[in-house]
Amino acid sequence: MMQFEITVHCPELETLAHALHGFKGQTEETLLEPVPGKQIVPEPARTVAPAPTAAAAPTYDKETLVRAAAELMDDGKQQDLLQLLARFNVPSMMALDPSQFAEFGAALKEIGGKL
């Protein structure tokens, strides 16, 4: 059995834990009663900008890659295609792993493929 230990460093949670420690043993009703002389002022809402996303690499399917390769063959670039297949260590495009499609597509573009 594996065990994981996760440590979270969040000063706000520490402050909350200390504040909650003082409420030990109090009921919900006493917690909701107003404290004389103490005004509760809600904090303004904080907005968090979404993290910038990197431009996603284009994805290709095998059919699109084969079509682009066929056009290159028609243009007389058989040798370039053979070198590209060797670079990916595959005997043919049918042997490409789907995880290689994006990189292979980019390489096809480098040698003139229209994707």
N, C-alpha and C positions, 0 to 999 in steps of 0.2 A: 504494500500500500504506500502510495506517495503522499507526502504532506507538503503543503506549500505555506509559506509564511509571507504575508504581504504587509509592508510597512507604508503607511500613508502619512506624509508630513503636511499637515494643514493647520496652521495656527488658529484659524477660525473654529475648527472642531475642538481644539484644546480649550478655547475660551468657552465654547458651548458646554463642554463636559464639566468644566469648573462651575459654570452657572447652574447647570442641572443638578450638580451635587448638593447644592443648597436647598433644592426642592424635595429631597428624599423624604418620604413619609407624608407628603401633603396630598390631599385629594384633588380631584379635578376642579371641584367647586372653589376650593381656596386658591387654587392657581388662577382662576378666572376672575377673582375679586379684584377690583382696582386697589392699588396701593395709594393711601392718602399722600398727596403732595408729589406724586410721581406721574408724569405725563408720558404716555407711550407715543413716540414719534416714529412712524414707519420709515425705514430707509428707502430712498428712491430706488426704483428698479434699475438694475444694471443690465445693459445689453452687451452681449459678447459678439463681436464680429466673427463670422465664420472664417475658419482657417483657409488661406488661399490654397486652391487645388492646382496641382500641376496639370498641364494639358495632357490628356490621355493619349497614349500612343494608339494609332489606328489599329483596328483589328481586321483580320482577313480570314476568309474561309478557304478551304482547299480549292474549291471551284474557281474562285477569283484569282488565286495564285497561278493555277494551271492555265487559265485563259491568258494572263499576262505573260507567262513563260512561252506559250504558243505563239503569241505575237512577236516575241523576241526571236524565236526560232525562225519565223517567217522573215524577219529582218536580217537573218544571217548571223545571229549571235549565239549559235549553238555552243561554241567553245567557251564563251562567257558563262553560259548556263551550266556547263559541265564543271567549270572551275567553282562556281557557286555551290553546286551540289557537293563537291569535294570539301569545300570550306565548312559545310554543315555536316560532313561525314555521313552522307546518305547516298545510296545508289540511284535513287529517283525521288521525285517529289512525293510519291505515294508513301515513302518511308519517313517523311517529315512528321515529327511529333507536333500536335496542335500547339504546344507551348512555344514552338519555334516559328509559328506563322507570322507574327508581327515582325520579328527580326528578319525573317526570310523576305517578307514583303518589302521592308526597307532596303534590303540588299538588292532586290529586283529593281527597285526604283533607281538605285545608284547606277545600274547598268542599262537604264533606259526603259524599264518596264512601266507600263501605264496602269497604275492602280488608283 
